[in-house]
Amino acid sequence: MFLLGLTGSIGMGKSTTAKLFADEGCAVWDADAAVHRLYSNGGAAVEPMGALFPQAIVDGAVSRPALKEIIGKDPNALKQIEAVVHPLVGEDRAMFIAQAQTDIVVLDIPLLFETGGNARVDAVACVTVDDETQKERVMARGTMSEAQFEAIKAKQMPSAEKCARSDYVIETDTIEHARTQVQSVVRDIREKLKNA
């Protein structure tokens, strides 16, 4: 089994690219979706998070807006939250990998390099697009202001650096272009697995 880390900054087309890998018969694990499961009603993070920050629990689930507010007021809160969530996300990922029936497992992790996750995969694919398109995509979602987008971007490793550190770079300027690149990455990995 080959573990491929999929990463890329906000608005680069990572979710779309993850679906393209799924279309090619890869199992795809999504870090954001895992956090969603952990935070939802009955999720594994609800109880430990409630013990730390009771005000973060709304209707039996962890409220992301409430967490944002807590982090805004207390800079140390993020470290405490990560100490609860990261091990649970790690367990979720390990379980997914153990149950996967495919030759290639794609781990969709936005902050792969920032969290050192690149050390736990066999190769890394980074999605990228020009700055203008990135900004247009994020603004088109209508979920954040330009200032919020710039703040998130500032926290992430520059795209050029992510690309330079990756084994594969997938340009997501068009879906067709992205698809042919994903197919070529999958072919390359399957070739390597055959010759291993």
Residue, then its C-alpha position, 0 to 999 in steps of 0.5 A: m500500500f502506498l500512502l500519498g499525502l495531498t496538500g495545498s493552500i486554501g482555494m487551490g482546488k484540493s477537495t476537487t483533486a481529492k475527488l479525482f484521485a477517488d475516481e482513479g480508485c484511490a481511497v481518500w482520507d480527509a483530515d477536515a472531514a475527520v475533525h468534523r466527525l470528531y466534533s459532531n454529536g457523539g464524536a470522540a472529541v466532544e467529551p474531552m473538549g467539554a472538559l476543557f472548554p464547557q462553553a464550546i459544546v452546543d447541542g452535544a457537539v463541539s461548536r467551531p464558532a465557539l472555539k474560534e471565540i475561545i481562541g480569540k480570547d486566549p492564545n494558549a487555547l489553540k495548543q490545548i485544543e490541538a492536544v485533544v484533537h491531533p491524537l484523535v485525528g491520528e487514530d481516525r487516520a490509522m483506522f482508515i489506512a488499516q481498513a483501506q482495500t486499495d493500493i493507493v491511500v490518499l491522505d488529504i491534509p491541508l497543513l501536511f508540511e506545517t505539521g510534519g505529516n510529510a514524514r508519515v507518507d511515501a510521497v506528497a502531491c501538492v495542488t497549486v494555481d496562480d494567486e489570482t485564481q486562488k483568491e477568486r475561488v476563495m472569495a466566490r465561496g462567500t464565507m470569508s472576508e478578504a482580510q480573513f483570507e489573507a490571514i489564513k494565507a499568511k499562516q500557511m507555508p507559501s505555495a511555491e515552497k510546498c510545491a518545491r518540497s513535493d514529489y508531484v505538483i498538480e496544477t488545478d487551472t482547469i478540471e481537465h488539466a487536473r484530471t490528466q495530472v492525477q491520472s499520471v501521478v496514479r500511473d507513476i505510483r502504480e508503476k513503482l508499486k509493480n517494480a517494488 
